[in-house]
Structure formats: structure tokens, C-alpha cells
């Protein structure tokens, strides 16, 4: 096992046992976050040691809430995705130094593999046999794959209009699909009810600790790639916000280990014009995110009307002096084409939203031409091709 000390409530700061699987505070209904004995690891764990280990997220096992043995047994090869410099794209959008972190090469084709790999490993380690979550599609595909790897059952709740090709991907892996009328928030409510009624383990976003911990490894990899430094700006497409919150958490942990300094990238949340509750809250100066009525966008991963961890998302952006940008459907499609034609990278719509957001901020001067910018493509564009 790693250095996990326990779970801390992100709201009231109450502490809970590290063996606890549910990650919602019973006192204030806020997400719980995994905390590690970083003082113990400081000086004992070195960047050189981690870099020398076999590739994948489990080389960071001391900073993950599941055992290395179980994690590597259930691994499908997630993590250590390419960080690709894209000079022609950079020139087109008015910048000099841009990289794309391409999560589309993960198992099942998206960054969801990182989080579900850790969530399933932790749950499997504690004897859980049936998992449930709501999804717009890709998280369900990842859970289905890792549940199959663990010999467990997955129950997936999806909006009725979820992409048919991803539903087939889920079913092929042996998971059960439950279609729900409405958006992801309605699917989430049904998943919670089903979990309570049947004794299934709820792996919904921020309702257990593994998903955010798996996705924070993206932050670890960035720090490693920049040789102990960090980029100036990170542009990230935001639905449920696990990756955004996870990377900020990763940077804080690396600083506590003495691996990086206090400097941080400015975090940018990219959202669709038809569903931008986080951007709206940032613009208004609100402390919470309000439900976005009649949410609509072809980028299914961005169609989250009200993220559960809204306070953590807003803190991550504001604490880094970041911002939020809305992107039109046309700009998403055009940015996906631009990235493919200039650099050969097939981005999902959500990843294309990040490219469009970076271009918008470059035009406004918010991103300076000489700054180092990392844009996240969270999944393969192959799933979007008809």
C-alpha cells in the first residue's frame, strides 16, 4: 500500500478512515479527498525513482488510494500519454509554444480510463462486486472495461440520447445499460437510487476517491515532462471537473514533496455555449454553480448542468488566477478540423473545445504569445466520426 492517511472532507474538513469507500461527507454532503503522509515520503521518494519504473499511472502508486499489486493486475495500460508539441497549430492561433496532452490513446480511448482504473482497483480490493455510475458515454465504457478486467459487474445509467456507438462499446464489455429520459443529472439521480436499493457501489464523479486520484496523474506527468517545472497555462474541457481538480491536487502534493516550487499554471475551464454553468459562476463571482437549464451541446462530456464538486472546481480555477471560456458548436468542429489538418491529431469535441478556448484567449491577449500552453484533448476523435 501507499502513503494514504485518510479521507478529508473538502467542505467541513472532517476526517474519515482510509478504508471508507463512499466519499461524500455525511455531515455536509461535500466530496471527500484522499490525503497522504507526504512528510513521510519527502526525501524517501524521488522523481528519478518514479521515472525509472514501468510506465503507466501505477508508477505513482505511493500517491494512489489502492495497492500497487491490485492496480497493476487490473491495469489495461492507462496513463503516460503523449505530450505533443504542436508548432503549426500554435502559429495558427497566435502563440509560440503549445502542447497537446493527448488522452485519446488511453484504453477505451479517453482520459476516463485513468480514474476508473483507480476506482475499480480500490473497490475490488475492498470486495465490491457490482459497480454503478451515470455517464454521458465514455466513463461508462471505461467502467465496463475495468469491471470486466476485475471479473465484476457494471450497471451504467445513461441519458436516452447517449451516442449509440459508445453504448455498444459498453454492452460489448458485458455491462448493463439503463437508459434514462433527461440529462446526466437525471441519470445520476437514478444511479444513486439504484445503488442504495441494490447495495451496488456508486462510482459517480466525486462520490468515491479513486476517479479524481487517477486523473491527478495527468498533473504528475506534466510536471515530469517539464522537468520539475510547469506550463504557464493549462486549458481543460470541464464537465464534472475531476481532471481539473485532480491536477491542482497533484501540484500541491508535488510541492509538499519538494519536487516543484510554488508557481502554478493558470487553469482555464473550457465549456460549451449551450452548457456553461462553471463559466457563468466564474463571471458572476458566485461561490456555487447554479443548474444550467435546457443544457445542450454535441460534446456529451460537457453536458453537465451542475457538477457535484462545484466549489472545488471554482476554487481550482480562481486559486490559479485562471478563467473560463465558452465555445460554440461551430468553433468546436472547426478546431477539431484545424488540429487534425495541421498536426494529425484526431480530437474529440471536448478536446477541440480546449483548442478553441486557447485561440480565444490568445486573441484577447489573456494568454501572451510567449507563454507555454498545454491544451488537453480528453479523448480520441474516432468516436465522433460518423
Buried (B, 14 or more C-beta within 10 A) or exposed (E): BBBBEBBBBBBEEBEBEBEEBBBBBEEEEBBBBBBBEBEEBEEEBEBEEBEEEEEBBBBBBBBBBBBBEBBBEBBBEBBBBBBBEBEEBBEBBBBEBBBBBBBBBBBBBBBBBBBBBBBBBBBBBEEBBBBBBBBBBBBBBBBBBBBBBBEBBBBBBBBEEBBEBBBEBBBEBEBBBBBBEBBBBBBBBBBBEBBEEEEBBBBBBBBBBBBBBBBBBBBBBBBBBBEEBBBBBBBBBBBBBBBBBBBBBBBBBBBBBEBBEEEBBBBBBBBBBBBBBBBBBBEEEBEEBEEBEEBEBBBBBBBBBBBBBBBBBBBBBBEBEBBBBBBBBEBBBBBBEBBBEBBEBBBBBBBBBBBBBBBBBBEEEBBEEEBBBBBBBBBBBEBBEE
